[in-house]
């Protein structure tokens, strides 16, 4: 009976570990993308961002008709609620179960899923 709580504790501990973090005051790492926040996308209700290097995003998620503007899934609201914030993010292609419902009121921006995010040093 004691094995289940220990197993649960081990799983929770392992799942809460963060991927290799970059110190907050360092420059952009090779696997990070610089983005600027635009606030909430009114059509989908998630963060809308502009990538400073769309080619880097394209290598991860594929081509988009509305580059350099993207939707950023799983970006912490605290980081994007203010417009014109510059962030460094690590991204991946979204999984099918991460799609959000949009109302088709505007252009269909491509999306990426944020793995980690931090403010650009000196941008605040």
URURPE-V930298 format. One record per residue. N is the residue number from 0. RES is the residue in one letter. SS is DSSP state (a for helix, b for strand, c for the rest). OMEGA is omega in whole degrees, -180 to 180 (NA if undefined). BURIAL is # if it has 9 or more other ideal C-beta (glycine too) atoms within 8 Angstrom, else .. Layout:
n & res & ss & omega & burial
N & RES & SS & OMEGA & BURIAL
N & RES & SS & OMEGA & BURIAL
This chain:
n & res & ss & omega & burial
0 & X & c & -178 & .
1 & X & a & -177 & .
2 & X & a & -178 & .
3 & X & a & 178 & .
4 & X & a & 179 & .
5 & X & a & 178 & .
6 & X & a & 178 & .
7 & X & a & 179 & .
8 & X & a & 179 & .
9 & X & a & 179 & .
10 & X & a & 179 & .
11 & X & a & 179 & .
12 & X & a & -179 & .
13 & X & a & -177 & .
14 & X & a & -179 & .
15 & X & c & 179 & .
16 & X & c & -179 & .
17 & X & c & 176 & .
18 & X & c & -177 & .
19 & X & c & -178 & .
20 & X & c & 175 & .
21 & X & c & 179 & #
22 & X & c & -174 & .
23 & X & c & -175 & .
24 & X & c & 180 & .
25 & X & c & 179 & .
26 & X & c & -176 & .
27 & X & c & 176 & .
28 & X & c & -177 & .
29 & X & c & -178 & .
30 & X & c & 178 & .
31 & X & c & 178 & #
32 & X & b & 177 & #
33 & X & b & 179 & #
34 & X & b & 174 & #
35 & X & b & -177 & #
36 & X & b & 176 & #
37 & X & b & -178 & #
38 & X & b & -177 & #
39 & X & b & 172 & #
40 & X & c & -173 & #
41 & X & c & -180 & .
42 & X & c & -174 & #
43 & X & c & 178 & #
44 & X & c & 177 & .
45 & X & c & -178 & #
46 & X & b & 173 & #
47 & X & b & -175 & #
48 & X & b & 174 & #
49 & X & b & 180 & #
50 & X & b & 179 & #
51 & X & c & 178 & .
52 & X & c & -178 & .
53 & X & a & 180 & #
54 & X & a & 179 & .
55 & X & a & 177 & #
56 & X & a & -180 & #
57 & X & a & 179 & #
58 & X & a & -178 & .
59 & X & a & -173 & #
60 & X & a & -178 & #
61 & X & c & -176 & .
62 & X & c & -180 & .
63 & X & c & 179 & #
64 & X & c & -176 & .
65 & X & c & 177 & #
66 & X & c & 9 & #
67 & X & c & -178 & .
68 & X & b & -177 & #
69 & X & b & 168 & #
70 & X & b & -178 & #
71 & X & b & 178 & #
72 & X & b & 175 & #
73 & X & c & 173 & .
74 & X & c & -178 & #
75 & X & c & -177 & .
76 & X & a & 180 & .
77 & X & a & -177 & .
78 & X & a & -174 & #
79 & X & a & -176 & #
80 & X & c & 174 & .
81 & X & c & 179 & .
82 & X & c & 175 & .
83 & X & c & 171 & .
84 & X & c & 178 & #
85 & X & b & -177 & #
86 & X & b & 167 & #
87 & X & b & -179 & #
88 & X & b & 168 & #
89 & X & b & -173 & #
90 & X & b & 172 & #
91 & X & b & 177 & .
92 & X & c & -179 & .
93 & X & c & 173 & #
94 & X & c & -180 & .
95 & X & a & -179 & .
96 & X & a & 179 & .
97 & X & a & -178 & #
98 & X & c & 178 & .
99 & X & c & 179 & #
100 & X & c & 178 & .
101 & X & c & -177 & .
102 & X & c & -180 & .
103 & X & c & 178 & .
104 & X & c & -177 & .
105 & X & c & -180 & .
106 & X & c & -180 & .
107 & X & c & -179 & .
108 & X & c & 173 & #
109 & X & c & -178 & #
110 & X & b & 169 & #
111 & X & b & 178 & #
112 & X & b & -179 & #
113 & X & b & 178 & #
114 & X & b & 177 & .
115 & X & b & -178 & #
116 & X & b & 175 & #
117 & X & b & 177 & #
118 & X & b & 174 & #
119 & X & c & 180 & #
120 & X & c & 179 & .
121 & X & c & -177 & .
122 & X & c & 180 & .
123 & X & c & NA & .
